[in-house]
């Protein structure tokens, strides 16, 4: 009992040390964003079918989602340095809110192709937000700080898929998913305002701003710098880059069809699928903080490897298991693996990338 009390006291002290400044602001922003995403994203595939699309169109929408992001992602690092990280994060959130209204108002599934393509613009904020978080956390407690931030931001979102499932089952996929994307747009708009108002720069911008006429030159200069940056990367950063690319590819291929397979093939209802995601989120959140502690004590690389091995076992089992309990078991393992991967991977990246190259 005394040990439990010490662990609880130590955790509370860590929360007090880290939940301030930019980290507290990001926790608030991520809370809003996670709730909106966890409501809308799980049911996008059913929405495509409801608007007249076929399963192959689900794949088309999913394949377009990362396309523009891959093109503009390196530009995000350049803009973070030359325009300012805070301005970039807040502006991208407001742009994302506008794009999400396309989802909410789409008359046919073809409009979702446009929205999915444009959503890639939002990826430009990630270098800036990662740099702000890295600069705002203590190196010796970075995994724990990130885990605390993610745990706090995911707590309200735990119920989001289940609530969304009730909405979808109650009023139908259309207009139910429209309401979900409308809420998501509102959440991102509020997040953008919060970011612009309360985030603080950790490193001053080095450039003189941005104008649209500069875009062709910026793209050229940014991509000309990519080979040099890759050569300058350490082996750890290169390995993480490969893992990230593979992870994005697998998620883009498989992710949109989880709910379709569960509902159309296994016979689960939208509410049942939402309850599975709720329980997965609960388990993931309960595991996040211990995972952050393990990352600090046992090493980031070991924890990342363990999480990847768990995913390699769990993912193929989804097409083997049957019924609600089987699907739940697979998703719970995935939740634990993700909880182990998220804080340790972010902390390892922050550890291995010099401060001057962050963003």
N, C-alpha and C positions, 0 to 999 in steps of 0.2 A: 504493500500500500504506500509506503514511504517513497518507493521508487516511482510509482505512478504519480504521486504528488509532485516529485521533483521534475518529472518529464512534463507534466502539465504546466508547472511554474516556468520551466525553461522555455516551453513553447509560447506561453503568454508574453514572456519577456522578449522573445524573438519577434512576435507580432508587434509589440510596442516599438521596438528598435527599427523595424523595417516599414511598417505601415504609416508612412509620413511622406510629405512632398510628392514627387512624381509617382512613386510607387502607389500611394493612396489614390491619386487621380486615375492612374491606369486601372487600378482595381475597380473603381467606380465605372469607368468607361467599358471595361471588359464585362462587368456585370450586366449592363444594358445590352451590349452587343451579343453576349452569349445567350441571354434570354431570348432575344429576337431570332437569332440563328437557330437555336434549338427548337423553336416553334415552327419555323418555316422550312428549313432545309430538309428535315426527314420526310416531308410529304411533297417535295417538288416533283418527283417522278410520277406520282399519282395525278398531280396537277397537269402534267404534260399529256397524260392519257385522257384526262377529262376534257382537255381543249382540242381533242381530235388527233393527237399524236399517237404513234405506235412505239413499241419497245425500241426499235432502231433509232427513232427520233430522240429517245431518252439519251442514248449514247451520243448522238450528235450534239445535243445541248451540253452534255457533260464534257465533251471533247473541246468545245469552244470556250468553256469557262476559264481554263488556264492559258489559252492561246495568247491573248493580248498581254496577260500578265508576264509571260515569259519574255515578251519583247520589251516591255517597259520596266521590268523589275530592276535591271541594272541602273536605269535612269533614276530610280528612287534614291539610290545611294548618292548620286551626283546632286540631285535636288536637295537632299537632306543637308549636305555640306554647304551648298551655295545659296539656298533659299532660307534654310532654317528647319530644324527637325520638327519643332512644335507646329509651325505654320503648315508643314506638309502633312502631318498626322491629322490635324483638324480639318484641313481642306479636303483630304481624301475621304474622310468620314462623311462630310456633307455631300460630296459627289456620289458616294455609295448610296446615300439615302435617296437621292434623285433617281438613280438607276433602279433601285428596288421598287420604286413606284411603277416602273415599266412592267415588272412582274405582277404587281397588284392590279394593273389596268389592262393587261394584255387581252386582246379580243380573240387571238388564235395562238397556237403553240409556236408559230413562226416568230412571233414577237419575243418569245423567250430565248430564241437564238441570239437576237440582238442584245438582249439584256445580259445574257451569259457572257457574251464577248466583251461588253463594256465593263462588266464587273472586274475584269482583269486589271483595270486601271487602279483599283484599290490596293493591289499588291505593292504599289510604290511606297506605301506608308510603312511597310514592314522593316526595311533597314533603319528608318528613323526611329520607330518605336523600340526596336531591339536595342539600338544604341542608347536611347534615353534610359531604358530600364537597366542596362548594363552599367551605365555611368552613375546611376542612382542607388546602386546596391553595394554592400560591402563584399569584397572578394571572398572572404572566408565564410560568408553566410549566403552566398549568391543563390545556391540551389534551394536553400530553405526559404529565402525571401521570395523567390519566384514561385515556389510551391505554395506559400502562404497566399500570395496574390492570386494565383489561379484557383486555390480552394475557395477563397472568399468570393471571387467573381463567379464561380460556378454554382455556389449554393442556391441562389434563387432559380437558376436555370435547370435545376434538377427536375422540377415539376413541369417544365415547359413542354416537352414532347407529349406528356400525358394530357396536359390541358389542351394542347393543339389537337391531339387525337379525339378528345371529346368534341371539340369544335367541328372537326372534319366529319365525325360520325353523326353529329347533331344536325348540321345544315348542309352537308355534302361537301365533296372535294371542291367543287365550284358552287358557291362562292367562298367556302371555308378557307382555302389556301390564300385567296385574295386578301381576306382579313388579316391573315398571318403575316403576309408580306407588307401590308400597310402598317402593321404594328412595328415590324422590323425597320421600315424606313423611318418611322418616328423615333425609334430608339437610336438609330445611327445619327439622325439630325441632332438630337439632344447631346449625344456623345461628342459630336464635332464641336458644338458650342462649348461644352465643358473643357475639351482639350485646348481650344484656342484661348479660353479665359484663365485656366488654372495650371496648365502644364508650364514648366520653366525650362529654359534652355540650359544644357550642361556644357555646351561648347558653342561659341558664337559662329554664325555663318561666315564663310570665307569669301562669298561672292557678292555680286551686286543685284541679286534678284533674278527674276525669270520673266521672259516675254515669249509669246508664241512664235515670234520670228526667230527665236534662238533654238527652237526645237530640232530642226535638221542638224545643226552643228553639234548640239548637245548629244543627240543620238550617235552621231559619228564619233565624237570624242569619247563618249562613254564606252562604246563597243571597241574602240581602238585600245582602251586601257584594260579591257578584260583579259587578254593574254598575259599582260604584265602582272596583273593582280593574281591570276591563277598560278603563275610561276613563283610569285612571292608567298603563296600560301604554304603553311606547314602541312605535313602529312596528315595530321589530325583534321585540319579544316577541309582538305581535299576529300578525305574519307567521309566527313559529314555532308559535304556537297553531294557526293554520290548517293548516300543514304537518303538525303532530302529529295533528290530527283526521282529515285526509285519509289519513294513513299508517295510523292505527288502523282506519279504515273499509276501506281496500283490503286490509289484512292479514286482517281479520275475514272478508271475503268470499272472498278467494282462498286464504289460508293453509291451511285445512283440506283443500283438494282437491289440493294438490301431490302428496302421496303416493298418493292414490287414482288420479289420472290417470297417474302414473308406473307404478304397479303394475298397475292394471286395464286401462288403455288402451295403454300402451307396452310392457307385458310385463316390466318390471324386477322383480327379486326384492326382498324387504325388505333383504337384505344388500347388494345393489347400490345401493339407495337410501341405505342407511346409509353406504356407502363414498363416495358423492357428497357427502353432507353432511359427512363427515369431511374430504375434500379441500377443500371450500368453507371449512370452519372453519380448516384449516391456512393457506390463502391469506389469509383474513380476518385471522387473528392475525399473520401475517407483515407484513401491510399496516398494522395498527393503529398501531404506533409511528411509522413514516414519515408516516402520515396525521396523527398528533398534531403532529409537527414541522412539517408543511406548514401545519396550522391556525395554529400560532404565528407562522410566517414569512410566509405568503401571505395570511392572513386567513381567519377562520371562514366568512364568507358565501360567498366564492369556492369554498371546498372543499365546502360544502353544496350549492351550485348544481351543481357538477360531479358530485357523487354522485347527485343527483336526475335529471340528464340521463342518466346511465348506467343508472339503474333504468328510466327511461322507454323506453329502447331494449331492455333485456334482458328485461323482464317479458313483453311480447307474443311474443317469440321462442320461449318455452317450448312453445307449442302448434304451432309450425312445425317445430322440430327433431325429429329422429328418433334413436332408439337411445341407448345409454349415453353415448357421446362427446358427442353434441349436448346432452343434458340437463346433462352435466357442465360444458360450456363456458358455458351460460347461468347455471348456479348459481355458477360462479367469478366471473363478472362481477358478479353480485348480491353476492357476498361482498366484493369489492373496494369496491363502492359503499357497502355498509353500514359497512365499516371506515373509510371516509372521512367518513361522516355522523356516526357515534356520538360520537367525542371532540370534533369541532368543534361539533356542535349543543349538547352539554352545556356546553362551555366558553363558547359564545356566550350561552347562557341565563344562566349564572353571571355573565358580564360585564355583561349588560344589566339584570339584576334587582338592585336595591339589597339590601345585606345584611339590612336590617330587614324586607324583604318575602319573603326566602327561606323556603320552607316554606308 
